Amino acid sequence: MSKRATEQESLYDDLDIKSSLELIRGINHEDQKVALAVQRELSSISTLIDVIVSKMQSGGRLFYIGAGTSGRLGILDASECPPTFGVSHDLVIGIIAGGDGAIRKAVEFAEDDTQLAWKDLSAYHISSNDVVIGIAASGTTPYVIGGLDQCQLNNIITGCICCNPDSPILKSSDYPICIAVGPEFLTGSTRMKSGTAQKMVLNMITTATMIRLGKVEGNKMIDMQLSNDKLVDRGTKMVQEYTGLSYREAKSLLLQHGSVRKAKDAFLKV
């Protein structure tokens, strides 16, 4: 069996004797390849987004399952949706092999359990109205593949984000996405180019989905949560733009109604 693309030898050698500038030049050069690799998969990404939008419009949810860096990236993306788009915390859910403790510290062998992901998903009463995306740079993680296989057996739509062409996870996914970024700068360190590629795709999936669901107006996050002074200030300026009120009046209206959308709607009703 040929070596997986994500495990291929780095194009750079003698890293241990290079200067800081030489090292980061190499990393930067490799990073520039990632966006182009993502670009080649835009059609597959958009198709999966359309499916997610359709399911969510019918009350469905989006789940991410992953291990290690991939699992953490899924949790990060899911956790950003409520504050950014004002949606509930149970609309996009990230699950990592080994549980929440694995977010900070690796849980040994958790990713090798083929049954664990389905147990984790079942705790959320997952159904055929939901979509599950497996995130695995190598495309071989047993935790993720086992979860996707069980989803398919239960008529639950599956997708994946991997970086290894011809990997097993592609067969476990109804809507596979493979971002072929090539060898890592540091051999086998998939938190680098592979992780960057996964993060870019996750950004696309949730941002485009939420826009399609009406959580954005123009280019503004009108449903964002007012969770700190910076966001209150941003929201106030948005209310000003919509209403023509002074900063003080706009801020008062915003805080009274709790979101830019509600503040704007209240103003228009007057």
Protein Blocks (a to p, Z undefined) as FASTA:
>chain_A
ZZdfklgccfbehklmccfklmmmmmmmmmmmmmmmmmmmmmmmmmmmmmmmmmmmnopa
cddddehjllmmmmmmmmmmmmmnopafklbccddehijmlmmpccehklmpmklmmmmm
mmnopafkbccddddfkopafklmmmmmmmmmnopacddddfbehiaklmmpfbdcddde
bjafbghiaklmmmmmmmmmmmmmmmmmmmmnopaghjacfkbccfbfklmmmmmmmmmm
mnopafklmmmmmmmnopaklmmmmmmmZZ
